[in-house]
């Protein structure tokens, strides 16, 4: 627990965290100090002067809040007349040459310049000379378009590429009205985190080519999610919209703050992985090559299970803990072998020392914690002995060539549950479409052994069953969500004191708990 101190803001006593600057300290208790250039992950630059506040005693009369540590007994003025005038004057400078692009700007609706104009300015322009014009729609590379006219020279993008990615593709050139943010000659933005500058930009100067002009942000609903692009489990906002008469569509993933997982950022690959949630989805059940009603195909599945002498089951390393435990219960009931083999999800050398991991599976740690074997030789041996193979969402295309899969399968009947169609799925004896991770809720454990929970983000017009529901209909003893979670609590000690609604938003660090003591 961080040490607390007491100070006064506009004469009101508040308790804040010791050691933080004034912007963060009083912001944590719901008092906003306006700021444009400061960002907690990039440190204080002090160039916008929007955060100037007054001190009644014990220091200079005016200080930049981003560079001023909170101190015991400090008396801070935010709404004094001279402070409001400073805020108004800074806003006037920012708006002098700013174009009125709001009707066509992607940032409209989540723009700090708009917000601060409404809060601290609301005055007509006093300009009597033409505005300074700058370049528009500049391709900076890396999926980023820059509008120099909108830029307020806060420097966040420059600092991100120097401090975080350490690639330094951007710089601030010239002075006064000719100041610009620009790439260095012949050096476009070329790193795996570049699109974060779009999130960092407090105005609409940086826009994403992927999202540009696709949707108005005030139409978007924002759901809390976990990226399934790799084992880091970065926290994201799933921004989606269901237009009248259409299906619910995801338009973008954006990073969501979690200090113990990803901080403020995500990689570009994870950001763009939303596309697979919308595209090429498997939506119809099939018996052989023929599409049939799901209920009919499930009946066929039950008959195949009943007559099987030896069943092998495979579970995806992307499945949630809930899904894994339900499938494990099914395997135990059927006396079937259960594997989480998924070597193809690991891309050696692809990761870095920041967020990106070699392992592209979202919940491999869950397999280990629940005692689900992942050995390749064991999986292949069990598969060769089986007359029925049930695959719950594991993309074997990543681990084998199609010919190798066919050799492994031989004459074995296959029930394949999948989110997307591909060559392997197409040749299954029975195919069951299943919901993808944006369409259900659950818990996963990341590469740092942090258990995180995510909720259902979108609702499709034609809802697909998730793995838990499919496994339950195929005979798993765990039928209801309460039973499933109770089983998880028995196997994972850290969950015993938590109900699903009470799992901390930042996740449970199992390294600091009894979570490693499982009875799998």
C-alpha positions as CSV (number, residue, x, y, z in Angstrom):
1,X,0.0,0.0,0.0
2,X,1.5,3.3,-1.1
3,X,2.0,6.1,1.5
4,X,-0.7,8.7,1.6
5,X,-0.4,12.5,2.3
6,X,-3.0,15.2,2.7
7,X,-3.2,18.4,0.7
8,X,-5.7,21.0,-0.2
9,X,-7.3,21.6,-3.7
10,X,-9.3,24.7,-3.9
11,X,-9.5,24.7,-0.1
12,X,-10.8,21.2,0.1
13,X,-8.7,18.6,1.9
14,X,-7.9,15.4,-0.1
15,X,-5.8,12.4,0.5
16,X,-3.5,11.4,-2.3
17,X,-0.6,9.0,-3.0
18,X,2.8,10.3,-1.9
19,X,5.5,10.7,-4.6
20,X,3.2,11.3,-7.6
21,X,3.0,14.6,-9.5
22,X,0.0,16.8,-9.0
23,X,-1.7,15.7,-12.3
24,X,-1.7,12.0,-11.3
25,X,-2.1,12.5,-7.6
26,X,-5.3,14.6,-7.7
27,X,-6.5,12.8,-10.8
28,X,-6.6,9.6,-8.8
29,X,-9.2,11.1,-6.5
30,X,-11.4,12.5,-9.4
31,X,-10.0,16.0,-9.8
32,X,-8.8,16.7,-13.3
33,X,-5.9,19.1,-14.0
34,X,-6.1,19.8,-17.7
35,X,-3.0,18.7,-19.6
36,X,-2.0,18.0,-23.2
37,X,1.7,17.1,-23.4
38,X,2.0,15.0,-20.2
39,X,1.4,11.3,-20.2
40,X,2.2,8.9,-17.3
41,X,4.1,6.5,-19.4
42,X,6.2,9.2,-21.1
43,X,7.0,11.5,-18.2
44,X,6.6,15.3,-17.9
45,X,7.6,17.4,-20.8
46,X,6.2,20.7,-19.6
47,X,5.7,22.3,-23.0
48,X,2.0,22.8,-23.3
49,X,1.6,24.8,-20.0
50,X,-2.1,23.8,-19.8
51,X,-1.4,22.3,-16.4
52,X,-0.2,25.4,-14.6
53,X,-1.7,25.7,-11.2
54,X,-1.4,28.1,-8.3
55,X,0.3,27.5,-4.9
56,X,-1.0,29.6,-2.1
57,X,2.2,29.2,0.0
58,X,5.4,27.2,0.2
59,X,6.6,27.7,-3.4
60,X,6.4,29.7,-6.6
61,X,2.9,31.2,-7.2
62,X,2.6,29.2,-10.5
63,X,3.9,25.7,-11.2
64,X,3.4,23.1,-13.9
65,X,1.4,20.3,-12.2
66,X,3.1,17.6,-14.3
67,X,6.5,18.5,-12.9
68,X,5.4,19.3,-9.3
69,X,5.4,16.4,-6.7
70,X,2.4,16.4,-4.3
71,X,3.6,17.4,-0.9
72,X,2.0,17.2,2.6
73,X,-0.1,20.3,3.3
74,X,0.3,21.8,-0.1
75,X,-2.5,24.3,-1.0
76,X,-3.3,24.0,-4.7
77,X,-5.5,26.5,-6.6
78,X,-7.3,25.3,-9.8
79,X,-10.4,27.5,-10.1
80,X,-8.9,30.9,-9.2
81,X,-9.6,33.6,-11.7
82,X,-5.9,34.0,-12.7
83,X,-5.6,30.2,-13.2
84,X,-8.7,30.1,-15.4
85,X,-7.2,32.9,-17.5
86,X,-4.0,31.0,-18.0
87,X,-6.0,28.0,-19.1
88,X,-8.1,30.1,-21.5
89,X,-5.0,31.8,-22.9
90,X,-3.2,28.5,-23.5
91,X,-6.3,27.2,-25.3
92,X,-6.4,30.3,-27.4
93,X,-2.9,29.7,-28.5
94,X,-3.6,26.1,-29.3
95,X,-6.7,27.0,-31.4
96,X,-5.2,30.0,-33.3
97,X,-4.2,27.9,-36.3
98,X,-6.2,24.8,-35.7
99,X,-8.5,23.9,-38.6
100,X,-12.2,23.3,-38.0
101,X,-12.0,19.7,-39.1
102,X,-14.2,18.3,-36.3
103,X,-17.0,17.2,-38.7
104,X,-14.6,14.9,-40.6
105,X,-12.0,14.1,-37.9
106,X,-11.8,10.6,-36.5
107,X,-10.8,12.1,-33.1
108,X,-14.1,14.0,-32.8
109,X,-15.9,12.7,-29.7
110,X,-12.7,11.7,-27.9
111,X,-10.6,14.8,-28.5
112,X,-9.0,16.6,-25.6
113,X,-8.9,19.8,-27.5
114,X,-12.7,19.7,-28.0
115,X,-13.2,18.8,-24.3
116,X,-10.9,21.6,-23.0
117,X,-12.4,24.1,-25.4
118,X,-15.8,23.4,-23.8
119,X,-14.4,23.5,-20.3
120,X,-11.9,26.3,-20.4
121,X,-12.5,28.5,-23.5
122,X,-15.8,28.8,-25.4
123,X,-14.7,32.1,-26.9
124,X,-14.8,33.2,-30.5
125,X,-11.5,33.6,-32.3
126,X,-9.9,37.0,-32.3
127,X,-7.7,36.2,-35.3
128,X,-7.8,38.9,-38.0
129,X,-5.1,37.4,-40.2
130,X,-5.2,34.1,-42.3
131,X,-4.4,30.9,-40.4
132,X,-1.1,29.2,-41.0
133,X,-1.6,26.3,-43.3
134,X,0.4,23.1,-43.1
135,X,0.4,19.7,-44.8
136,X,-2.5,17.3,-44.6
137,X,-2.8,13.5,-45.0
138,X,0.9,12.8,-44.8
139,X,1.7,9.0,-44.9
140,X,4.1,8.4,-42.0
141,X,4.3,4.7,-42.7
142,X,3.3,1.9,-40.3
143,X,-0.4,2.5,-40.9
144,X,-0.3,6.1,-39.7
145,X,-1.6,9.2,-41.4
146,X,-0.5,12.7,-40.1
147,X,-2.3,16.0,-40.4
148,X,0.2,18.8,-39.6
149,X,-2.6,21.4,-39.3
150,X,-4.2,19.6,-36.4
151,X,-1.0,19.0,-34.5
152,X,-0.5,20.9,-31.3
153,X,3.2,19.9,-30.9
154,X,2.6,18.1,-27.6
155,X,5.5,15.8,-28.5
156,X,3.9,12.6,-27.2
157,X,4.5,10.7,-30.4
158,X,8.1,11.8,-30.6
159,X,8.8,10.8,-27.0
160,X,7.0,7.4,-27.4
161,X,9.2,6.5,-30.4
162,X,12.3,7.5,-28.5
163,X,11.6,6.3,-25.0
164,X,9.4,3.2,-25.6
165,X,10.3,1.7,-29.0
166,X,13.7,3.4,-29.1
167,X,13.3,3.7,-32.9
168,X,13.1,7.5,-33.0
169,X,11.4,7.8,-36.4
170,X,9.8,11.2,-35.5
171,X,11.2,14.6,-34.6
172,X,10.0,18.2,-34.1
173,X,11.5,20.5,-36.7
174,X,11.6,24.3,-37.2
175,X,10.3,26.9,-34.7
176,X,7.2,29.1,-33.9
177,X,4.4,28.9,-36.6
178,X,6.6,26.7,-38.8
179,X,7.1,24.0,-36.2
180,X,6.2,20.5,-37.5
181,X,6.3,16.9,-36.4
182,X,7.8,14.9,-39.2
183,X,9.6,11.7,-40.1
184,X,13.2,11.8,-40.8
185,X,14.0,11.6,-44.6
186,X,13.7,8.1,-45.8
187,X,12.8,6.7,-42.4
188,X,9.0,6.1,-42.1
189,X,7.6,4.7,-38.9
190,X,8.7,1.0,-38.9
191,X,8.2,-0.8,-35.6
192,X,5.7,-3.2,-34.1
193,X,4.1,-0.7,-31.8
194,X,3.9,2.4,-34.0
195,X,0.1,2.8,-34.0
196,X,0.2,3.6,-30.3
197,X,1.0,7.2,-31.4
198,X,-2.6,7.4,-32.6
199,X,-3.9,6.6,-29.1
200,X,-1.3,9.0,-27.6
201,X,-2.3,12.0,-29.8
202,X,-4.7,14.2,-27.8
203,X,-6.1,15.6,-31.0
204,X,-6.7,14.2,-34.5
205,X,-3.3,14.8,-35.9
206,X,-2.4,11.1,-35.9
207,X,-5.0,8.7,-37.4
208,X,-4.9,5.0,-38.3
209,X,-5.3,4.0,-41.9
210,X,-7.1,0.9,-40.7
211,X,-9.8,2.9,-38.7
212,X,-9.8,6.2,-40.7
213,X,-13.3,7.2,-41.7
214,X,-14.8,3.7,-40.8
215,X,-17.0,4.7,-37.8
216,X,-17.9,7.7,-35.6
217,X,-16.5,7.1,-32.1
218,X,-19.7,8.2,-30.4
219,X,-21.6,5.3,-32.1
220,X,-19.1,2.8,-30.7
221,X,-19.8,0.7,-27.6
222,X,-16.7,-0.1,-25.6
223,X,-16.3,-3.5,-23.9
224,X,-13.4,-4.6,-21.7
225,X,-11.4,-7.4,-23.3
226,X,-8.1,-9.3,-23.2
227,X,-6.1,-9.6,-26.4
228,X,-5.7,-13.3,-27.5
229,X,-2.8,-12.5,-29.9
230,X,-0.1,-13.9,-27.7
231,X,0.5,-15.1,-24.1
232,X,1.0,-11.6,-22.7
233,X,-2.8,-11.1,-22.4
234,X,-2.7,-7.3,-23.0
235,X,-5.8,-5.5,-21.8
236,X,-7.9,-3.9,-24.5
237,X,-11.0,-2.0,-25.2
238,X,-13.2,-3.8,-27.8
239,X,-14.9,-1.0,-29.7
240,X,-17.9,-2.3,-31.6
241,X,-21.2,-1.1,-33.1
242,X,-24.4,-2.9,-34.1
243,X,-26.1,-0.8,-36.8
244,X,-29.8,-1.2,-37.4
245,X,-30.6,-4.4,-39.3
246,X,-26.9,-5.5,-39.3
247,X,-24.7,-7.7,-37.2
248,X,-22.5,-6.5,-34.3
249,X,-19.2,-5.6,-35.8
250,X,-15.8,-4.9,-34.1
251,X,-14.1,-1.8,-35.5
252,X,-11.0,-1.6,-33.5
253,X,-9.0,-2.8,-30.5
254,X,-7.4,-0.2,-28.3
255,X,-5.0,-0.6,-25.3
256,X,-6.5,-0.4,-21.9
257,X,-4.3,0.4,-18.8
258,X,-3.1,-2.5,-16.7
259,X,0.1,-1.7,-14.8
260,X,0.9,-5.3,-14.1
261,X,0.4,-6.6,-17.6
262,X,0.8,-4.2,-20.5
263,X,0.9,-0.7,-19.1
264,X,-0.7,1.7,-21.5
265,X,0.2,0.1,-24.8
266,X,-0.4,-2.9,-27.1
267,X,1.5,-4.2,-30.2
268,X,0.2,-3.5,-33.7
269,X,-0.4,-7.1,-34.5
270,X,-2.6,-7.5,-31.4
271,X,-4.4,-4.3,-32.3
272,X,-5.3,-5.5,-35.8
273,X,-6.3,-9.0,-34.6
274,X,-9.9,-7.8,-34.2
275,X,-10.3,-8.5,-38.0
276,X,-10.3,-12.2,-37.4
277,X,-13.3,-11.8,-35.1
278,X,-15.3,-10.4,-38.0
279,X,-14.0,-12.2,-41.1
280,X,-14.2,-15.8,-42.5
281,X,-16.1,-17.1,-39.6
282,X,-17.6,-20.6,-39.5
283,X,-21.3,-20.2,-38.8
284,X,-22.9,-23.4,-40.0
285,X,-22.8,-27.0,-38.6
286,X,-21.9,-29.7,-41.1
287,X,-22.2,-33.5,-41.2
288,X,-19.6,-34.3,-43.8
289,X,-19.9,-31.7,-46.5
290,X,-23.6,-31.0,-45.9
291,X,-24.8,-28.2,-43.7
292,X,-27.4,-29.3,-41.2
293,X,-29.2,-27.8,-38.1
294,X,-26.9,-27.7,-35.1
295,X,-29.3,-29.8,-33.0
296,X,-29.2,-32.6,-35.6
297,X,-25.4,-32.5,-35.8
298,X,-25.1,-32.6,-32.0
299,X,-27.4,-35.7,-32.1
300,X,-25.0,-37.3,-34.6
301,X,-22.1,-36.4,-32.3
302,X,-23.7,-38.1,-29.3
303,X,-24.2,-41.3,-31.3
304,X,-20.6,-41.3,-32.5
305,X,-19.4,-40.9,-28.9
306,X,-21.6,-43.7,-27.7
307,X,-20.2,-46.2,-30.1
308,X,-16.6,-45.1,-29.8
309,X,-14.3,-47.6,-28.1
310,X,-11.4,-45.1,-27.8
311,X,-11.8,-41.3,-27.9
312,X,-9.0,-38.7,-28.1
313,X,-9.8,-35.1,-27.2
314,X,-7.7,-32.0,-28.0
315,X,-8.3,-28.6,-26.4
316,X,-7.1,-25.2,-27.7
317,X,-4.4,-23.3,-25.7
318,X,-6.6,-20.2,-26.3
319,X,-9.6,-21.8,-24.4
320,X,-10.5,-20.2,-21.1
321,X,-10.0,-22.0,-17.8
322,X,-13.7,-22.6,-17.7
323,X,-13.7,-24.3,-21.1
324,X,-10.6,-26.4,-20.2
325,X,-12.1,-27.7,-17.0
326,X,-15.5,-28.6,-18.7
327,X,-13.6,-30.4,-21.5
328,X,-11.4,-32.1,-18.9
329,X,-14.5,-33.3,-17.1
330,X,-15.9,-34.7,-20.4
331,X,-12.7,-36.5,-21.1
332,X,-12.7,-38.1,-17.6
333,X,-16.3,-39.2,-18.1
334,X,-15.5,-40.8,-21.4
335,X,-12.2,-42.3,-20.2
336,X,-10.7,-40.4,-23.2
337,X,-7.2,-39.0,-23.5
338,X,-7.0,-35.3,-23.3
339,X,-4.2,-33.1,-24.8
340,X,-3.4,-29.5,-25.2
341,X,-0.7,-30.1,-27.7
342,X,-0.1,-26.8,-29.6
343,X,3.6,-26.5,-30.5
344,X,2.6,-24.6,-33.7
345,X,1.3,-21.7,-31.7
346,X,4.9,-21.0,-30.6
347,X,7.0,-18.8,-33.1
348,X,10.6,-19.0,-31.8
349,X,12.3,-15.7,-32.1
350,X,9.2,-13.6,-32.8
351,X,8.9,-12.1,-29.4
352,X,10.8,-9.1,-27.9
353,X,11.7,-7.9,-24.4
354,X,8.6,-5.6,-24.2
355,X,5.2,-7.1,-24.8
356,X,5.3,-9.5,-27.8
357,X,5.8,-13.1,-26.9
358,X,6.9,-16.1,-28.9
359,X,3.9,-18.0,-27.7
360,X,0.8,-16.9,-29.6
361,X,-1.5,-19.0,-27.3
362,X,-3.6,-16.9,-24.8
363,X,-3.8,-19.5,-22.1
364,X,-1.0,-22.1,-22.2
365,X,-0.4,-21.5,-18.5
366,X,-3.9,-22.6,-17.9
367,X,-3.2,-26.0,-19.5
368,X,-0.2,-26.4,-17.2
369,X,-2.1,-25.3,-14.1
370,X,-4.9,-27.8,-14.8
371,X,-2.6,-30.6,-15.5
372,X,-3.5,-31.0,-19.2
373,X,-0.7,-32.8,-21.1
374,X,0.9,-30.9,-24.1
375,X,3.5,-33.5,-25.2
376,X,3.5,-34.1,-29.0
377,X,4.5,-37.8,-28.9
378,X,1.8,-38.6,-26.3
379,X,-0.8,-36.7,-28.4
380,X,0.1,-38.6,-31.6
381,X,0.2,-41.9,-29.9
382,X,-3.3,-41.4,-28.4
383,X,-4.6,-40.2,-31.7
384,X,-3.4,-43.3,-33.6
385,X,-5.1,-45.5,-31.1
386,X,-8.4,-43.6,-31.2
387,X,-11.4,-44.3,-33.4
388,X,-12.9,-40.9,-32.6
389,X,-11.1,-37.6,-32.3
390,X,-12.8,-34.5,-30.8
391,X,-11.0,-31.2,-31.4
392,X,-12.2,-28.2,-29.3
393,X,-10.9,-25.2,-31.2
394,X,-7.2,-26.2,-31.6
395,X,-5.9,-25.0,-35.0
396,X,-3.8,-28.0,-36.0
397,X,-2.9,-26.2,-39.2
398,X,-0.4,-24.3,-37.1
399,X,1.3,-27.5,-36.0
400,X,1.2,-29.7,-39.0
401,X,1.0,-29.7,-42.8
402,X,-2.3,-30.9,-44.1
403,X,-0.8,-34.1,-45.4
404,X,0.7,-34.8,-42.0
405,X,-2.7,-34.3,-40.3
406,X,-4.3,-36.7,-42.7
407,X,-1.6,-39.3,-42.0
408,X,-2.2,-38.9,-38.3
409,X,-5.9,-39.2,-38.6
410,X,-6.1,-42.2,-40.8
411,X,-9.6,-43.5,-40.7
412,X,-10.4,-41.9,-37.3
413,X,-13.7,-40.1,-37.2
414,X,-13.3,-36.4,-36.3
415,X,-15.6,-33.9,-34.6
416,X,-14.1,-30.5,-35.1
417,X,-15.2,-27.4,-33.2
418,X,-13.9,-24.3,-34.8
419,X,-14.3,-20.5,-35.1
420,X,-13.0,-20.3,-38.6
421,X,-13.1,-22.5,-41.7
422,X,-9.9,-23.8,-43.3
423,X,-8.6,-26.9,-45.2
424,X,-8.3,-29.0,-42.1
425,X,-11.7,-28.0,-40.7
426,X,-13.3,-28.6,-44.1
427,X,-12.4,-32.3,-44.2
428,X,-13.8,-33.1,-40.7
429,X,-16.4,-35.9,-40.4
430,X,-18.5,-33.5,-38.3
431,X,-18.0,-29.7,-37.9
432,X,-19.4,-27.6,-35.2
433,X,-19.1,-23.7,-35.3
434,X,-18.2,-22.2,-32.0
435,X,-18.1,-18.7,-30.5
436,X,-14.8,-16.8,-30.5
437,X,-13.3,-15.0,-27.5
438,X,-15.1,-11.7,-28.1
439,X,-18.4,-13.5,-27.8
440,X,-18.1,-15.2,-24.4
441,X,-16.6,-14.5,-21.0
442,X,-14.0,-16.3,-19.0
443,X,-10.6,-16.4,-17.3
444,X,-7.1,-16.9,-18.8
445,X,-3.6,-17.0,-17.3
446,X,-0.8,-15.1,-19.1
447,X,2.9,-15.8,-19.5
448,X,3.6,-14.0,-16.2
449,X,1.2,-16.2,-14.3
450,X,-1.4,-13.5,-13.9
451,X,-5.0,-14.7,-14.0
452,X,-7.3,-12.3,-15.8
453,X,-11.0,-12.2,-16.5
454,X,-12.7,-10.8,-19.5
455,X,-16.4,-10.3,-20.4
456,X,-18.5,-11.0,-23.4
457,X,-18.0,-8.0,-25.7
458,X,-20.4,-8.5,-28.6
459,X,-23.7,-10.2,-29.3
460,X,-24.2,-11.6,-32.8
461,X,-27.6,-11.9,-34.5
462,X,-27.0,-15.6,-34.7
463,X,-25.4,-16.6,-31.4
464,X,-22.9,-19.5,-31.6
465,X,-22.3,-21.9,-28.7
466,X,-19.1,-21.6,-26.8
467,X,-16.9,-24.6,-26.0
468,X,-18.4,-24.9,-22.5
469,X,-21.9,-25.3,-24.0
470,X,-20.8,-27.7,-26.7
471,X,-18.9,-29.9,-24.2
472,X,-21.9,-29.9,-21.9
473,X,-24.2,-31.0,-24.7
474,X,-21.7,-33.8,-25.5
475,X,-22.0,-35.1,-22.0
476,X,-19.7,-33.2,-19.7
477,X,-20.8,-33.5,-16.0
478,X,-20.2,-29.8,-15.6
479,X,-23.4,-28.3,-17.0
480,X,-24.0,-25.0,-15.3
481,X,-21.6,-21.9,-14.9
482,X,-21.8,-22.2,-11.1
483,X,-20.6,-25.8,-11.2
484,X,-17.8,-24.9,-13.6
485,X,-16.5,-22.1,-11.4
486,X,-16.8,-24.2,-8.2
487,X,-14.6,-26.8,-9.9
488,X,-12.1,-24.1,-10.8
489,X,-12.1,-22.9,-7.2
490,X,-11.3,-26.5,-6.1
491,X,-8.4,-26.7,-8.6
492,X,-6.9,-23.1,-8.3
493,X,-6.4,-22.0,-4.7
494,X,-6.2,-18.3,-5.5
495,X,-9.9,-18.4,-6.7
496,X,-11.3,-19.8,-3.5
497,X,-11.8,-16.3,-1.9
498,X,-13.3,-14.8,-5.1
499,X,-16.5,-15.0,-6.9
500,X,-16.3,-14.1,-10.7
501,X,-17.7,-10.6,-10.1
502,X,-15.0,-9.9,-7.5
503,X,-11.9,-10.9,-9.4
504,X,-9.7,-7.8,-9.4
505,X,-9.8,-5.8,-12.6
506,X,-6.0,-5.9,-12.8
507,X,-6.0,-9.7,-12.4
508,X,-4.7,-12.1,-9.8
509,X,-0.9,-12.6,-9.6
510,X,-0.7,-16.3,-9.0
511,X,3.0,-15.9,-8.1
512,X,1.9,-14.2,-4.9
513,X,-0.8,-16.6,-4.0
514,X,-1.8,-20.2,-3.4
515,X,-2.7,-20.4,-7.0
516,X,0.2,-22.8,-7.9
517,X,-1.2,-25.4,-5.4
518,X,-3.7,-27.1,-7.6
519,X,-5.4,-30.5,-7.4
520,X,-5.4,-31.1,-11.2
